[in-house]
Amino acid sequence: MRVAKLACSFAALIGLIFLLWQHRFETVSGTFTKNLSDLREGAPDVASGGVSWRGSADKPVLRMEVDATNRNLVHRIGIPACGVVKFLHLRLKFRGEALLPGKEIWEDGRLMIEWHRPGGEGLKIESIGSIRGDEMKEDDFVLAATKGGAVPVLRLEHLGRSGAFELQALKLRQVRETLWWRYGKWILAAGWLAWTCALVRSIQKISLLRALGAAAVFVIMGALAVVPGPWKIQRPFGDAFVIHELPQSANARVQPQVLTEGARQLDPSKPVAKPSAGQVLAGPEHALGKIPVQGGILLKAKLYLESLRPLLHALLIMMPTLAMAWLAGWHPALVLAVLLSIAIELGQIAFGYGFDRVDVADLLNDALGIAAAMLVVKVYVKWRAGHQAGRAMRPAAPSL
């Protein structure tokens, strides 16, 4: 009966994760929703320099093509009627056409979002997709701006040696987190804490306080490495988020924000009566080169210290395993560590990052980390038992 209760509650918690995550965002009423035709309408003609608009007015295509005279192409587009946003939902479709990449891994066709302060100062640049060869990609995700919000600008670069890069479809809209997610995530965390505590106490009879400590380590590691995880780009489970559309009667007041480019000032909150070259922040612009790693500290450590990846993965699972073993004993810690290791890889699959031989190696490194933690625990237990036995065998001091 206890196993059945744990299994049913586990399934319910997994279902709650899926439900809350898929319904994490809703539109901000009274703000912008733009597609590629809206961006094309406010953009000047760029039929030279390797960059051109093609297709019909309602289905335009932005094409970047490298040839002998046009290389390292860069094109930037401001978003009409867009002020400061905190979360930006993007749905896009792009493809390569015989796109031959350069020597560096980042020298291909790529899309980015530039984040600016309202006054025009650049804050950071985030990569949102890349393409090479004859690939075709479609994606759906949400970007989080810096704390307090920022103004987004779309940036495209073609750094390949030949071929073309096309942006065929794009939809952008401002979103925010739903009340379901903002409050539900804490209920979800409490549910996982209670479930893990019950699992620990079903394996080994220990105090509630120690079981809660081990459960807290498990839940914190789950939040850091599984859901939401270390990812900067927020991806759905499956094809797309369920974005709630708020009724227009609940209009939120949009504060006007000014974006400056050189000597020009743009007020994106003012309606655009006709296409204006000021909405496109393009011109003499150099390619950016390699984009810094984005995401949490775990992801940055793994990518910046690529040569130490096996050791980092082993330590990532070893340290919490030792903490859980100290709090709850080695048997519950072993079970929780194995669950955590599997959950990390399943989370990557659920977010669409796939599973390959690198992930197999990660699982093997996790197993080595768990084994190392168990070895440390056993050596410590043996040493402690011997130390206590030695103390018990010492003759008592003679009384005076």
C-alpha positions in Angstrom: 0.0 0.0 0.0 2.9 2.4 0.8 4.5 1.7 -2.5 1.2 2.3 -4.3 0.7 5.6 -2.6 4.2 6.7 -3.4 3.8 5.7 -7.1 0.4 7.4 -7.5 1.6 10.6 -5.8 4.8 10.6 -8.0 2.7 10.4 -11.1 0.5 13.2 -9.9 3.5 15.4 -9.2 4.9 14.7 -12.7 1.5 15.7 -14.2 1.4 18.9 -12.1 4.9 19.8 -13.4 3.7 19.4 -17.0 0.5 21.3 -16.4 2.1 24.3 -14.6 5.1 24.5 -17.0 3.0 24.4 -20.2 0.7 27.1 -18.8 3.5 29.2 -17.3 2.9 32.3 -19.6 0.1 34.6 -20.7 0.0 37.6 -23.0 0.3 41.1 -21.5 -2.9 42.8 -22.6 -2.5 46.1 -24.4 1.0 45.3 -25.7 2.4 44.2 -29.0 2.2 41.0 -31.0 4.2 41.2 -34.2 5.0 38.9 -37.1 7.5 39.1 -39.9 5.2 41.1 -42.2 4.9 43.8 -39.4 8.7 44.0 -39.3 8.9 44.2 -43.1 6.3 47.0 -43.3 8.4 49.2 -41.1 11.7 48.4 -42.7 13.5 50.2 -45.5 14.4 48.3 -48.7 17.7 46.4 -48.4 18.0 44.9 -51.8 21.8 45.1 -51.8 24.7 44.0 -49.8 23.6 40.4 -49.7 20.4 41.1 -47.6 17.0 41.3 -49.3 13.3 40.9 -48.6 11.5 38.4 -50.7 8.0 36.9 -51.0 4.6 38.6 -50.8 3.6 41.4 -48.5 1.7 39.0 -46.1 4.3 36.3 -46.3 7.7 38.0 -46.6 11.1 36.2 -46.3 14.3 37.9 -45.1 17.2 36.4 -47.1 20.9 36.8 -46.4 23.2 35.4 -49.1 27.0 35.3 -49.0 29.1 35.7 -52.2 32.5 37.0 -53.3 31.7 40.6 -52.5 29.3 40.2 -49.5 30.6 38.4 -46.4 30.0 38.5 -42.7 26.5 39.8 -43.2 24.7 41.6 -40.3 21.1 42.9 -40.2 19.3 44.4 -37.2 15.6 45.1 -36.9 13.8 47.1 -34.2 10.3 45.9 -33.2 7.6 48.6 -33.8 5.5 49.6 -30.8 7.7 47.6 -28.5 8.8 49.1 -25.2 10.4 47.5 -22.2 9.5 43.8 -21.8 10.4 41.2 -19.1 9.5 38.1 -21.1 9.4 37.8 -24.9 7.7 34.8 -26.6 9.1 33.9 -30.0 7.9 31.4 -32.7 10.1 31.3 -35.7 11.0 29.3 -38.8 14.3 29.6 -40.7 16.3 27.5 -43.1 19.7 27.3 -44.7 20.4 26.9 -48.4 23.8 25.2 -49.1 25.2 27.2 -46.2 28.8 26.3 -45.7 30.0 27.2 -42.2 33.3 28.8 -41.4 36.2 27.3 -39.3 34.7 28.3 -36.0 31.6 26.5 -34.7 29.7 29.8 -34.5 30.4 30.8 -38.1 27.1 29.9 -39.6 23.6 31.5 -40.0 22.4 32.7 -36.6 19.6 34.7 -35.0 20.0 36.8 -31.8 18.1 39.1 -29.6 19.9 42.3 -28.4 18.6 43.7 -25.1 18.9 47.4 -24.7 18.1 49.9 -21.9 15.3 52.4 -22.7 18.0 55.0 -23.5 19.6 52.8 -26.1 22.6 51.3 -24.1 23.2 47.7 -25.0 22.9 45.2 -22.1 23.5 41.8 -23.6 23.0 39.7 -26.7 21.4 36.2 -26.6 21.7 33.6 -29.3 18.3 32.1 -30.2 19.1 29.8 -33.1 21.6 28.9 -35.8 21.6 27.0 -39.0 23.9 25.4 -41.6 23.8 23.3 -44.7 20.2 22.7 -46.0 18.6 22.5 -42.6 15.1 23.7 -41.8 14.2 24.6 -38.2 11.1 25.7 -36.4 11.2 26.8 -32.7 9.0 28.1 -30.0 10.4 29.5 -26.7 10.4 32.4 -24.2 13.3 34.7 -23.4 13.7 36.4 -20.1 15.1 39.9 -20.2 17.5 41.3 -17.6 16.0 42.2 -14.2 13.5 45.1 -14.6 13.0 44.5 -18.3 14.7 45.7 -21.5 14.0 46.7 -25.1 14.5 43.8 -27.6 16.1 44.2 -31.1 16.3 41.3 -33.6 19.7 40.6 -35.0 20.6 38.2 -37.9 24.1 37.3 -39.0 25.4 35.1 -41.8 29.1 34.3 -41.1 29.3 31.2 -43.3 31.7 30.9 -46.3 28.9 30.5 -48.9 25.2 29.8 -49.3 22.1 31.5 -48.0 20.2 31.9 -44.8 16.4 32.7 -44.7 14.1 33.8 -41.9 10.7 32.6 -43.3 8.3 33.1 -40.4 8.5 35.0 -37.1 6.0 35.9 -34.3 6.9 37.9 -31.3 4.8 38.9 -28.3 5.2 40.2 -24.8 4.2 37.7 -22.1 4.3 37.4 -18.4 4.2 34.6 -15.9 0.7 33.4 -14.9 -0.5 33.3 -11.3 -0.7 29.6 -11.7 3.0 29.4 -12.1 4.0 32.1 -9.7 2.2 30.5 -6.8 1.9 27.0 -8.1 5.6 26.4 -8.3 5.9 26.8 -4.5 3.0 24.3 -4.0 4.8 22.0 -6.4 8.1 22.3 -4.5 6.3 21.6 -1.2 4.7 18.5 -2.8 8.0 17.2 -4.0 9.5 17.9 -0.5 6.7 15.9 1.2 7.0 13.0 -1.4 10.8 12.8 -1.1 10.5 12.9 2.7 8.0 10.0 2.7 10.2 8.0 0.3 13.3 8.5 2.6 11.4 7.4 5.7 10.0 4.4 3.9 13.5 3.2 3.1 15.1 4.0 6.5 13.5 4.8 9.8 15.0 8.2 10.7 13.8 11.4 12.3 11.5 13.7 10.3 14.0 16.5 10.5 16.8 14.5 8.9 14.4 13.2 6.3 13.3 16.7 5.5 17.0 17.8 5.2 17.8 15.1 2.6 14.5 15.9 0.8 15.4 19.6 0.6 18.8 18.8 -1.0 17.0 16.6 -3.6 14.4 19.3 -4.4 16.9 22.1 -4.7 19.1 20.1 -7.0 16.0 19.2 -9.1 15.1 22.9 -9.4 18.7 23.8 -10.4 19.4 20.9 -12.8 15.9 19.6 -14.0 13.0 22.1 -13.9 13.3 25.0 -14.4 16.9 23.9 -14.8 20.0 25.9 -15.8 18.6 27.0 -19.2 18.4 30.7 -20.2 15.9 30.0 -22.9 12.6 28.7 -21.5 11.4 25.9 -23.8 8.1 24.0 -23.6 7.5 20.3 -23.1 6.7 19.4 -26.7 6.0 21.8 -29.5 4.7 25.0 -27.9 3.6 26.6 -24.6 -0.1 27.2 -24.0 -0.1 31.0 -24.0 -3.2 32.4 -22.4 -4.8 35.3 -24.3 -6.2 37.9 -21.9 -9.3 39.8 -22.9 -8.7 43.3 -24.3 -11.0 44.8 -21.8 -8.3 44.2 -19.2 -5.9 46.5 -21.0 -2.7 47.3 -19.2 -1.1 50.7 -19.6 2.1 50.5 -21.6 4.7 53.1 -20.5 6.3 54.8 -23.4 10.0 54.0 -23.8 12.6 55.6 -26.0 15.3 53.7 -27.8 18.2 55.6 -29.2 20.4 54.7 -32.1 23.2 57.1 -32.6 21.7 60.6 -33.1 18.2 59.1 -33.7 15.5 58.7 -31.0 12.8 56.2 -31.4 9.6 56.1 -29.4 8.2 52.6 -30.0 5.0 53.4 -28.1 3.9 55.9 -30.8 1.8 54.4 -33.6 3.6 54.2 -36.9 1.6 55.7 -39.7 3.8 54.5 -42.5 7.1 52.6 -42.9 10.0 54.4 -41.3 13.7 53.7 -41.7 14.1 54.7 -38.0 12.5 51.4 -36.9 15.5 49.4 -38.3 18.7 49.6 -36.4 20.9 48.6 -39.3 23.9 50.0 -41.0 27.7 49.5 -40.8 27.8 46.8 -38.2 30.4 44.2 -37.4 29.7 40.6 -36.7 30.0 39.7 -33.0 32.0 36.6 -33.1 31.5 34.0 -30.3 28.6 34.7 -28.0 29.2 34.1 -24.3 27.6 31.1 -22.7 24.1 31.8 -21.4 22.3 30.1 -18.6 22.8 29.1 -15.0 26.1 28.5 -13.3 25.9 24.8 -13.8 25.5 25.1 -17.6 28.3 27.8 -17.8 30.7 25.6 -15.8 30.0 22.6 -18.0 30.5 24.6 -21.3 33.4 26.8 -20.2 35.3 23.9 -18.6 34.6 21.4 -21.4 37.8 19.4 -20.8 36.7 18.9 -17.2 33.2 17.9 -18.1 33.5 14.3 -16.8 34.9 15.5 -13.4 32.2 18.2 -13.1 29.4 15.8 -13.9 30.7 13.4 -11.3 31.1 16.2 -8.7 27.6 17.5 -9.6 26.0 14.3 -8.4 28.6 13.3 -5.8 28.3 16.4 -3.5 24.5 16.3 -3.0 24.8 12.5 -2.6 27.2 13.0 0.3 24.9 15.6 1.9 21.9 13.3 1.6 23.9 10.3 3.0 25.0 12.4 6.0 21.4 13.4 6.7 19.5 10.2 5.9 22.0 7.4 5.5 23.6 5.8 2.5 20.6 3.6 1.3 18.1 6.5 0.9 20.9 8.7 -0.6 21.7 6.1 -3.2 18.1 5.9 -4.3 17.7 9.7 -4.4 21.0 10.1 -6.3 20.0 7.6 -9.0 16.6 9.3 -9.4 18.3 12.7 -9.7 20.7 11.5 -12.3 18.0 10.0 -14.4 15.8 13.1 -14.0 18.5 15.4 -15.3 18.8 13.5 -18.6 15.0 13.1 -18.9 14.6 16.8 -18.4 16.9 17.6 -21.3 14.9 15.2 -23.5 11.6 16.8 -22.4 12.9 20.3 -23.3 14.0 19.1 -26.8 17.7 19.0 -26.3 17.8 15.3 -27.3 19.9 12.4 -26.1 23.2 11.3 -27.6 26.5 9.6 -26.8 27.5 12.6 -24.7 24.5 12.1 -22.5 25.4 8.4 -22.2 28.9 9.5 -21.0 27.2 11.9 -18.6 25.2 9.1 -17.1 28.4 7.0 -16.7 30.1 10.0 -15.0 27.1 10.3 -12.7 27.4 6.7 -11.8 31.1 7.2 -10.9 30.2 10.2 -8.8 27.5 8.2 -6.9 30.0 5.3 -6.4 32.6 7.7 -5.1 30.2 9.2 -2.7 29.1 5.7 -1.5 32.8 4.8 -1.0 33.5 7.9 1.0 30.5 7.1 3.2 31.5 3.5 3.8 35.1 4.5 4.6 33.9 7.1 7.0 31.4 4.7 8.7 34.2 2.1 9.1 36.6 4.7 10.5 34.0 6.0 12.9 33.1 2.5 14.1 36.8 1.7 14.6 37.4 4.9 16.4 34.4 4.4 18.8 35.5 0.8 19.4 39.0 2.0 20.3 37.6 4.5 22.8 35.5 1.8 24.4 38.5 -0.5 24.9 40.6 2.2 26.6 41.1 1.5 30.3 39.3 3.9 32.6 41.5 6.4 34.4 42.2 5.4 38.0 40.3 7.3 40.6 42.1 9.2 43.2 
